[in-house]
Amino acid sequence: MARRPARKSSRKAARPAAASAAVPTTEREKIIAAFLDLLADKPFEQIGLAEVAAGAGLSLAQLRGEFGSTLAMVAAHVKAVDRAVLAADFSDMAEEPPRERLFDVLMRRLETLSPHREAVRSLLRSAGRNPPLAFALNGLAVRSQQWMLSAADIKASGPRGMIRAQGLALLFASVLRTWVRDDDPGLARTMAALDRALGRGQRMVGLLDDLCRIPARLCRLRPRRRRDRDDSDEESATA
């Protein structure tokens, strides 16, 4: 698994070879593979369902039995990447700080995505000029990053967890833009970008925690003010 540049408390680990795409066997896998091949060559909005069916060697009826749209194919691919990352063994990270754990999880995600770099590049371009598509992809990314946070043993439930996931989705999207242009086998630029992004995210989480403490302080103050008013009323009544 890839590691960030070693710190005093970090362990060094050899970076594995880039992941290779698994050979599709089921109809669903064949469809996703055909779609990703097309996406690597042309914009998302120009991909037709008949093209995907032909690329997968299936009929339109078979395609419809598995997917209702090309966006559903993107969602299925995102879910497959999630499952591949979650299947990895992260037990050796238990003693690392949360930021280190999340770094390793997200680098594993990039390794899983590596066979589909051109498809990711194409999708990023389409999202940049298609706001509805960008909005839909953001929803998929937030759900995915909730799983990545959980893999790093970082709380992802509740309102605060949702904010963390949304922030992480935006940060990871910025890292993807570096990754698709990073031709270094060691991904030095990508690792540096991810490290900076997580640093920004860590500061934002700290700010969020501070903001969340403010209402609690106000709630503690209110009963005291009410008691002060009650005491003054009693004094007025007995005067």
C-alpha positions as CSV (number, residue, x, y, z in Angstrom):
1,M,0.0,0.0,0.0
2,A,1.3,3.5,-0.8
3,R,2.5,5.6,2.1
4,R,3.0,9.3,2.4
5,P,6.6,10.6,2.8
6,A,7.7,9.1,6.2
7,R,7.5,11.2,9.3
8,K,9.1,10.3,12.6
9,S,6.1,8.3,13.7
10,S,5.3,6.8,10.2
11,R,6.3,3.5,8.8
12,K,7.8,3.2,5.3
13,A,6.3,0.7,2.9
14,A,7.1,-0.3,-0.6
15,R,4.6,0.9,-3.1
16,P,2.9,-2.0,-5.0
17,A,2.6,-2.2,-8.7
18,A,-0.4,-0.4,-10.2
19,A,-3.6,-2.3,-10.1
20,S,-4.8,-4.0,-13.2
21,A,-8.4,-4.2,-14.2
22,A,-10.0,-7.5,-13.5
23,V,-11.3,-9.5,-16.4
24,P,-15.1,-9.0,-16.5
25,T,-17.1,-12.2,-16.2
26,T,-20.7,-11.3,-15.4
27,E,-23.0,-9.3,-17.7
28,R,-22.9,-6.4,-15.2
29,E,-19.1,-6.4,-15.1
30,K,-18.9,-6.5,-19.0
31,I,-21.3,-3.5,-19.2
32,I,-19.2,-1.5,-16.7
33,A,-16.0,-2.4,-18.5
34,A,-17.4,-1.4,-21.9
35,F,-18.7,1.9,-20.5
36,L,-15.4,2.8,-19.0
37,D,-13.6,2.0,-22.3
38,L,-16.0,4.3,-24.1
39,L,-15.6,7.0,-21.4
40,A,-11.9,6.9,-21.8
41,D,-12.3,7.9,-25.5
42,K,-15.3,10.2,-25.5
43,P,-17.3,12.6,-23.2
44,F,-19.8,11.1,-20.9
45,E,-22.7,13.0,-22.6
46,Q,-21.9,11.5,-26.0
47,I,-22.0,7.8,-24.9
48,G,-25.1,6.0,-26.1
49,L,-26.7,3.0,-24.5
50,A,-26.5,1.1,-27.8
51,E,-22.8,1.7,-27.9
52,V,-22.4,0.3,-24.4
53,A,-24.4,-2.8,-25.3
54,A,-22.4,-3.4,-28.4
55,G,-19.1,-2.9,-26.5
56,A,-20.2,-5.4,-23.9
57,G,-21.4,-7.9,-26.5
58,L,-24.9,-7.8,-25.2
59,S,-28.4,-6.8,-26.4
60,L,-30.2,-3.7,-25.3
61,A,-32.6,-5.9,-23.4
62,Q,-29.8,-7.4,-21.5
63,L,-28.3,-3.9,-20.8
64,R,-31.7,-2.7,-19.6
65,G,-32.0,-5.6,-17.3
66,E,-28.8,-4.4,-15.4
67,F,-28.8,-0.6,-15.8
68,G,-31.3,2.2,-16.5
69,S,-28.8,4.9,-17.5
70,T,-25.1,5.6,-18.0
71,L,-25.1,7.5,-14.7
72,A,-26.2,4.2,-13.0
73,M,-23.1,2.6,-14.6
74,V,-20.9,5.3,-13.0
75,A,-22.6,4.6,-9.6
76,A,-22.0,0.9,-10.0
77,H,-18.3,1.5,-10.8
78,V,-18.0,3.8,-7.8
79,K,-19.5,1.1,-5.6
80,A,-17.1,-1.5,-7.0
81,V,-14.2,0.7,-6.2
82,D,-15.5,1.2,-2.7
83,R,-15.8,-2.5,-2.2
84,A,-12.2,-3.1,-3.5
85,V,-10.8,-0.5,-1.1
86,L,-12.9,-1.8,1.9
87,A,-11.6,-5.3,1.2
88,A,-8.0,-4.2,1.8
89,D,-6.3,-5.0,5.1
90,F,-5.8,-1.8,7.1
91,S,-5.1,-3.5,10.4
92,D,-1.5,-2.3,10.4
93,M,-2.8,1.3,10.6
94,A,-4.6,1.0,13.9
95,E,-1.9,2.9,15.9
96,E,-1.5,5.7,13.3
97,P,-3.1,9.1,13.7
98,P,-6.5,9.6,11.8
99,R,-4.9,11.7,9.1
100,E,-2.3,9.0,8.4
101,R,-5.0,6.3,8.2
102,L,-7.1,8.4,5.8
103,F,-4.1,9.1,3.7
104,D,-3.5,5.3,3.3
105,V,-7.1,4.6,2.5
106,L,-7.3,7.3,-0.2
107,M,-4.0,6.2,-1.8
108,R,-5.5,2.7,-1.9
109,R,-8.5,4.2,-3.7
110,L,-6.2,5.9,-6.3
111,E,-4.4,2.6,-6.8
112,T,-7.7,0.9,-7.5
113,L,-8.7,3.6,-9.9
114,S,-5.4,3.5,-11.8
115,P,-6.5,1.2,-14.7
116,H,-9.3,3.7,-15.4
117,R,-7.3,7.0,-15.3
118,E,-8.4,8.1,-18.7
119,A,-12.1,7.5,-17.9
120,V,-11.7,9.5,-14.7
121,R,-10.1,12.3,-16.6
122,S,-12.9,12.3,-19.1
123,L,-15.6,12.3,-16.4
124,L,-13.9,15.2,-14.6
125,R,-14.0,17.2,-17.8
126,S,-17.6,16.5,-18.4
127,A,-18.5,17.4,-14.8
128,G,-16.7,20.7,-15.3
129,R,-19.1,21.8,-18.0
130,N,-22.3,20.0,-16.9
131,P,-23.6,21.3,-13.5
132,P,-26.3,18.6,-13.2
133,L,-23.8,15.9,-13.8
134,A,-21.4,17.5,-11.3
135,F,-24.2,17.6,-8.7
136,A,-25.1,13.9,-9.3
137,L,-21.4,12.9,-9.1
138,N,-21.1,14.8,-5.8
139,G,-23.9,12.8,-4.3
140,L,-22.1,9.6,-5.3
141,A,-18.8,10.9,-3.9
142,V,-20.2,11.9,-0.6
143,R,-21.7,8.5,0.0
144,S,-18.4,6.9,-1.1
145,Q,-16.3,9.1,1.2
146,Q,-18.5,8.1,4.2
147,W,-17.2,4.6,3.6
148,M,-13.6,5.8,3.2
149,L,-13.9,7.6,6.5
150,S,-15.3,4.5,8.1
151,A,-12.4,2.4,6.7
152,A,-10.0,4.9,8.3
153,D,-11.9,4.5,11.6
154,I,-13.1,8.1,11.5
155,K,-16.7,8.8,12.5
156,A,-18.9,9.4,9.4
157,S,-22.4,9.3,10.9
158,G,-24.7,12.1,11.9
159,P,-24.6,15.7,10.7
160,R,-21.0,16.2,11.5
161,G,-20.0,13.0,9.7
162,M,-22.0,14.1,6.7
163,I,-20.1,17.4,6.7
164,R,-16.8,15.5,6.9
165,A,-17.8,13.3,4.0
166,Q,-18.9,16.3,1.9
167,G,-15.6,18.1,2.6
168,L,-13.6,15.0,1.9
169,A,-15.4,14.5,-1.4
170,L,-14.5,18.1,-2.5
171,L,-10.9,17.6,-1.4
172,F,-10.5,14.3,-3.1
173,A,-11.9,15.7,-6.3
174,S,-9.1,18.3,-6.2
175,V,-6.6,15.5,-5.7
176,L,-8.0,13.6,-8.7
177,R,-7.3,16.6,-10.9
178,T,-3.6,16.3,-9.9
179,W,-3.6,12.5,-10.2
180,V,-4.9,12.4,-13.8
181,R,-1.9,14.6,-14.8
182,D,0.7,12.9,-12.7
183,D,3.0,10.7,-14.9
184,D,5.4,10.0,-12.1
185,P,5.3,6.2,-11.3
186,G,5.7,7.1,-7.6
187,L,2.9,9.6,-7.8
188,A,4.9,12.2,-5.9
189,R,2.8,15.1,-7.0
190,T,-0.4,13.2,-6.1
191,M,0.8,12.3,-2.7
192,A,1.9,15.8,-2.0
193,A,-1.5,17.1,-3.1
194,L,-3.3,14.6,-1.0
195,D,-1.2,15.5,2.0
196,R,-2.0,19.2,1.6
197,A,-5.7,18.5,1.0
198,L,-5.9,16.4,4.2
199,G,-4.1,19.2,6.1
200,R,-6.7,21.7,4.9
201,G,-9.4,19.2,5.9
202,Q,-8.0,18.7,9.3
203,R,-8.0,22.5,10.0
204,M,-11.6,22.7,8.8
205,V,-12.7,19.9,11.1
206,G,-11.0,21.7,13.9
207,L,-13.0,24.9,13.0
208,L,-16.2,22.8,12.8
209,D,-15.6,21.4,16.3
210,D,-15.0,24.9,17.6
211,L,-18.3,26.1,16.0
212,C,-20.2,23.2,17.4
213,R,-19.0,24.0,20.9
214,I,-20.5,27.5,20.8
215,P,-24.2,26.5,21.0
216,A,-23.3,24.2,23.9
217,R,-21.8,27.1,25.8
218,L,-24.9,29.2,25.1
219,C,-27.2,26.5,26.3
220,R,-25.2,26.3,29.5
221,L,-25.5,30.0,30.0
222,R,-29.2,30.3,29.4
223,P,-30.4,28.6,32.6
224,R,-28.2,30.8,34.7
225,R,-29.6,33.9,33.2
226,R,-33.1,32.6,33.8
227,R,-32.3,31.9,37.4
228,D,-30.9,35.4,37.8
229,R,-34.1,36.9,36.4
230,D,-36.2,34.7,38.7
231,D,-34.2,35.8,41.8
232,S,-34.7,39.5,40.8
233,D,-38.4,38.9,40.5
234,E,-38.6,37.3,43.9
235,E,-36.7,40.2,45.4
236,S,-39.1,42.7,43.8
237,A,-42.2,40.8,45.1
238,T,-40.9,40.7,48.7
239,A,-39.7,44.4,48.7
